[in-house]
Amino acid sequence: MTRARAQDTNVCGVTAAIAVIDGKWKTALLWLLESGPRRPGELRRQLPGLSEKVLTQALREMEADGLVDREVHDVLPLKTVYSLTAFGRELSDALTALSDWGHRRLERLVETQTSS
């Protein structure tokens, strides 16, 4: 899905929601930020394999979509902290049911594989 799709107002609601969480890292970032504000370095340490470039891009997109707030503290060195907005929390809550469904699907896969 292209980034432009996240700005398209002529799509169904599910497509509009998926457009803002599309990609490998955004749902994991939402999950980490649910527990409170985090600095970018903390997020990278908790998500092995996530490069600084991709993290920055994902957080900028999430900020543009209104999911996260970026707060820069005027200290040396600069301290940047990301947190979920109320809109981001709404999305996170909405994804809970999808996550539950996904876990049930995984359980079914395991059951199918062990009964075969």
KEMARFI-873007 format. One record per residue: residue number from 1; residue in three letters; x, z, y of N, C-alpha, C, O, CB in turn. Coordinates in steps of 0.02 Angstrom, whole numbers. Glycine has a CB too. Layout:
SITE  resi  resn     n_X     n_Z     n_Y    ca_X    ca_Z    ca_Y     c_X     c_Z     c_Y     o_X     o_Z     o_Y    cb_X    cb_Z    cb_Y
SITE   NUM   ALA       X       Z       Y       X       Z       Y       X       Z       Y       X       Z       Y       X       Z       Y
...
// end
This chain:
SITE  resi  resn     n_X     n_Z     n_Y    ca_X    ca_Z    ca_Y     c_X     c_Z     c_Y     o_X     o_Z     o_Y    cb_X    cb_Z    cb_Y
SITE     1   MET      42       0     -58       0       0       0      45       0      62      94      37      64     -48      61       0
SITE     2   THR      28     -40     110      70     -44     169      51      11     219      -4      38     217      64    -113     202
SITE     3   ARG      98      26     263      87      77     315      29      56     360      -8      99     385     151      89     357
SITE     4   ALA      21      -8     371     -33     -33     414    -101     -14     386    -149      -5     423     -29    -109     422
SITE     5   ARG    -106      -6     321    -168      11     288    -193      80     310    -253      93     311    -160       9     212
SITE     6   ALA    -146     125     328    -165     192     351    -200     190     418    -233     238     437    -103     236     355
SITE     7   GLN    -192     135     455    -224     128     521    -286      84     519    -320      76     569    -174      99     570
SITE     8   ASP    -302      56     461    -359      10     453    -424      51     451    -431      94     408    -351     -33     389
SITE     9   THR    -469      37     496    -533      74     497    -587      40     455    -642      66     450    -558      81     569
SITE    10   ASN    -571     -17     425    -620     -54     385    -607     -47     311    -609     -96     274    -619    -127     405
SITE    11   VAL    -595      14     288    -583      27     217    -628      85     196    -655     121     237    -508      43     203
SITE    12   CYS    -635      93     131    -676     149     106    -637     214     117    -577     213     129    -693     139      30
SITE    13   GLY    -673     269     113    -642     335     125    -586     352      78    -537     382      98    -694     387     121
SITE    14   VAL    -593     333      14    -541     349     -35    -477     311     -17    -422     339     -20    -564     330    -107
SITE    15   THR    -484     248       2    -426     208      22    -394     237      84    -332     239      89    -446     135      35
SITE    16   ALA    -434     260     131    -408     291     192    -368     354     176    -316     367     207    -465     307     241
SITE    17   ALA    -393     393     129    -357     454     110    -293     439      73    -241     468      88    -402     499      67
SITE    18   ILE    -297     393      26    -238     375     -13    -184     345      32    -124     354      19    -256     326     -69
SITE    19   ALA    -204     308      83    -156     276     127    -110     327     161     -51     311     174    -192     235     180
SITE    20   VAL    -135     387     176     -92     436     210     -50     478     162      -5     514     184    -135     481     253
SITE    21   ILE     -64     475      98     -23     512      49      16     465       4      48     487     -44     -66     558       7
SITE    22   ASP      12     400      18      46     350     -22     121     362     -22     150     380      30      30     280       2
SITE    23   GLY     152     353     -78     224     361     -83     241     417    -132     197     455    -153     255     375     -15
SITE    24   LYS     303     422    -147     326     468    -198     327     541    -174     317     586    -215     395     449    -220
SITE    25   TRP     338     553    -109     354     621     -87     300     656     -46     303     717     -40     414     618     -47
SITE    26   LYS     252     621     -19     205     653      28     162     707      -4     151     759      28     160     600      58
SITE    27   THR     139     697     -65      99     750     -95     142     811    -109     118     868    -102      66     725    -161
SITE    28   ALA     204     802    -129     249     858    -141     263     895     -76     267     956     -75     315     835    -173
SITE    29   LEU     271     858     -21     283     889      44     221     929      66     228     984      92     300     835      97
SITE    30   LEU     162     901      55     101     938      71      99    1003      32      83    1056      60      38     895      55
SITE    31   TRP     114     999     -32     113    1058     -75     161    1111     -51     144    1170     -50     129    1038    -147
SITE    32   LEU     222    1091     -32     271    1139      -8     250    1170      58     260    1230      70     340    1106      -1
SITE    33   LEU     222    1130     102     203    1154     168     140    1198     166     125    1233     215     192    1096     215
SITE    34   GLU     103    1195     111      44    1239     104      63    1313     109      25    1353     135       9    1226      37
SITE    35   SER     122    1330      85     143    1400      84     173    1423     150     191    1481     156     193    1410      29
SITE    36   GLY     179    1378     198     203    1398     264     253    1349     293     274    1302     259     234    1466     260
SITE    37   PRO     271    1360     356     318    1316     390     385    1312     355     408    1360     326     328    1339     462
SITE    38   ARG     415    1253     358     480    1242     325     525    1200     370     502    1158     409     471    1207     257
SITE    39   ARG     589    1212     365     639    1170     398     654    1111     352     646    1116     291     704    1211     414
SITE    40   PRO     676    1055     380     690     996     339     740    1009     283     732     984     228     716     940     383
SITE    41   GLY     791    1048     296     841    1064     245     811    1101     185     829    1088     128     897    1106     274
SITE    42   GLU     764    1146     200     729    1182     146     690    1133     102     691    1137      41     682    1236     175
SITE    43   LEU     655    1087     136     615    1038      99     659     995      54     641     982      -3     575     994     148
SITE    44   ARG     716     973      80     762     932      40     788     970     -21     793     943     -75     820     907      82
SITE    45   ARG     806    1033     -10     832    1073     -66     780    1083    -121     796    1086    -180     856    1142     -41
SITE    46   GLN     717    1087    -101     664    1098    -150     640    1034    -184     601    1037    -232     606    1133    -117
SITE    47   LEU     662     977    -159     643     913    -188     705     872    -204     722     826    -166     596     874    -140
SITE    48   PRO     739     888    -258     799     851    -276     784     776    -282     733     756    -311     828     877    -342
SITE    49   GLY     829     736    -255     820     664    -258     791     636    -194     790     575    -184     776     646    -315
SITE    50   LEU     766     679    -150     737     657     -86     794     651     -35     827     700     -19     682     706     -61
SITE    51   SER     804     591     -10     858     580      39     835     603     108     775     608     122     879     506      40
SITE    52   GLU     882     616     151     867     636     220     827     582     256     781     596     293     931     653     258
SITE    53   LYS     846     520     245     812     463     277     739     459     256     694     452     298     848     397     260
SITE    54   VAL     726     464     192     658     459     166     617     520     188     559     514     205     658     453      89
SITE    55   LEU     648     579     188     614     639     212     593     631     285     535     644     302     659     701     204
SITE    56   THR     638     608     326     624     598     397     567     549     406     521     560     446     686     574     435
SITE    57   GLN     569     493     370     517     442     374     450     470     353     399     458     386     536     381     331
SITE    58   ALA     449     505     297     385     533     271     357     584     321     297     583     334     396     566     203
SITE    59   LEU     398     628     347     374     678     394     349     646     459     299     668     487     429     729     410
SITE    60   ARG     383     595     482     360     559     543     292     527     531     249     530     574     411     506     564
SITE    61   GLU     283     496     473     219     465     457     165     518     451     109     508     475     224     424     392
SITE    62   MET     181     574     419     132     627     412     114     658     480      57     678     491     159     681     364
SITE    63   GLU     163     661     524     150     686     592     105     636     629      57     657     662     217     697     630
SITE    64   ALA     119     572     623      78     521     656       7     521     630     -40     505     666     110     451     646
SITE    65   ASP      -2     539     566     -68     541     536    -104     607     549    -160     617     526     -63     529     461
SITE    66   GLY     -71     653     585    -102     716     602    -101     768     548    -138     817     551    -171     704     622
SITE    67   LEU     -58     760     498     -55     807     442      -7     864     453     -18     919     429     -36     771     379
SITE    68   VAL      47     851     490      97     903     502     113     907     577     108     859     614     161     888     463
SITE    69   ASP     132     967     596     158     980     664     234     986     659     260    1013     611     127    1045     695
SITE    70   ARG     267     960     709     340     966     714     355    1009     774     335     992     830     374     895     719
SITE    71   GLU     390    1063     763     407    1109     817     483    1112     823     517    1128     775     376    1179     805
SITE    72   VAL     508    1097     882     580    1099     894     595    1159     938     569    1165     993     606    1033     927
SITE    73   HIS     637    1204     912     657    1263     949     720    1248     989     768    1219     961     668    1324     902
SITE    74   ASP     721    1266    1052     776    1249    1096     833    1300    1089     846    1341    1133     752    1247    1169
SITE    75   VAL     866    1296    1032     925    1337    1019     980    1290     994     966    1234     975     910    1394     966
SITE    76   LEU    1041    1314     995    1096    1273     970    1119    1300     904    1134    1360     900    1154    1269    1020
SITE    77   PRO    1124    1261     852    1098    1193     848    1021    1192     849     989    1243     834    1125    1157     784
SITE    78   LEU     993    1134     866     920    1129     870     889    1149     803     915    1132     749     899    1057     889
SITE    79   LYS     834    1183     806     799    1206     746     731    1171     745     690    1181     790     792    1285     744
SITE    80   THR     719    1132     694     655    1097     686     618    1127     628     646    1139     574     666    1020     675
SITE    81   VAL     553    1139     638     511    1169     587     447    1127     581     417    1107     631     493    1243     604
SITE    82   TYR     428    1113     519     366    1076     505     315    1122     473     332    1166     433     380    1015     459
SITE    83   SER     252    1112     493     198    1151     463     136    1106     458     131    1055     492     182    1214     506
SITE    84   LEU      91    1126     415      28    1088     407     -17    1101     466     -21    1157     491      -7    1106     341
SITE    85   THR     -52    1050     489    -104    1057     538    -168    1077     501    -170    1077     439    -114     992     580
SITE    86   ALA    -220    1093     538    -285    1107     507    -309    1045     469    -339    1051     415    -337    1128     560
SITE    87   PHE    -297     986     497    -316     923     464    -277     914     399    -304     890     349    -304     863     512
SITE    88   GLY    -213     932     400    -171     928     340    -195     977     287    -193     961     227     -99     942     357
SITE    89   ARG    -217    1036     308    -244    1085     260    -308    1060     228    -321    1070     169    -257    1153     295
SITE    90   GLU    -350    1025     269    -411     996     242    -394     946     186    -425     946     133    -451     961     297
SITE    91   LEU    -344     904     199    -323     855     148    -297     890      87    -313     871      30    -270     807     177
SITE    92   SER    -257     941      97    -229     979      41    -285    1010      -1    -282    1008     -62    -181    1033      67
SITE    93   ASP    -335    1038      32    -392    1066      -4    -429    1012     -43    -450    1023    -100    -440    1102      45
SITE    94   ALA    -438     954     -12    -473     899     -45    -435     875    -106    -465     854    -155    -484     841       4
SITE    95   LEU    -369     878    -104    -328     855    -160    -328     904    -219    -307     886    -274    -257     844    -137
SITE    96   THR    -351     965    -207    -353    1014    -261    -394     990    -320    -373     995    -378    -381    1081    -235
SITE    97   ALA    -453     962    -306    -495     937    -361    -461     879    -397    -466     873    -458    -564     914    -333
SITE    98   LEU    -428     836    -360    -392     781    -391    -335     807    -434    -322     781    -489    -365     732    -338
SITE    99   SER    -300     858    -411    -246     888    -450    -273     919    -514    -244     911    -568    -211     942    -408
SITE   100   ASP    -329     954    -508    -360     983    -568    -378     929    -619    -366     938    -679    -424    1023    -549
SITE   101   TRP    -405     874    -595    -423     818    -639    -360     791    -672    -359     777    -732    -460     762    -600
SITE   102   GLY    -307     784    -633    -244     758    -660    -216     803    -715    -190     778    -765    -193     751    -605
SITE   103   HIS    -220     869    -706    -197     915    -758    -239     908    -821    -212     910    -877    -199     988    -732
SITE   104   ARG    -305     901    -813    -347     891    -872    -329     827    -907    -330     824    -969    -422     891    -852
SITE   105   ARG    -313     774    -870    -293     710    -900    -228     719    -939    -222     694    -995    -283     656    -846
SITE   106   LEU    -181     755    -911    -117     767    -946    -128     806   -1010     -97     792   -1061     -68     804    -900
SITE   107   GLU    -172     856   -1008    -188     894   -1068    -217     849   -1122    -200     856   -1181    -237     951   -1051
SITE   108   ARG    -261     803   -1102    -290     756   -1150    -237     711   -1180    -238     697   -1240    -345     713   -1116
SITE   109   LEU    -190     689   -1139    -136     647   -1164     -95     685   -1216     -78     657   -1269     -90     624   -1107
SITE   110   VAL     -80     747   -1202     -41     788   -1249     -81     796   -1314     -53     789   -1369     -24     858   -1217
SITE   111   GLU    -145     811   -1309    -187     818   -1368    -189     754   -1410    -186     756   -1471    -258     839   -1348
SITE   112   THR    -194     698   -1375    -196     633   -1410    -130     619   -1445    -130     594   -1501    -211     576   -1360
SITE   113   GLN     -74     636   -1412      -8     624   -1441       6     670   -1500      38     650   -1548      45     632   -1389
SITE   114   THR     -18     731   -1497      -5     778   -1552     -52     766   -1611     -35     784   -1668     -12     850   -1528
SITE   115   SER    -110     735   -1600    -156     722   -1656    -141     655   -1689    -168     639   -1742    -230     723   -1631
SITE   116   SER     -98     616   -1659     -82     550   -1688     -30     554   -1742     -11     503   -1771     -57     504   -1634
// end
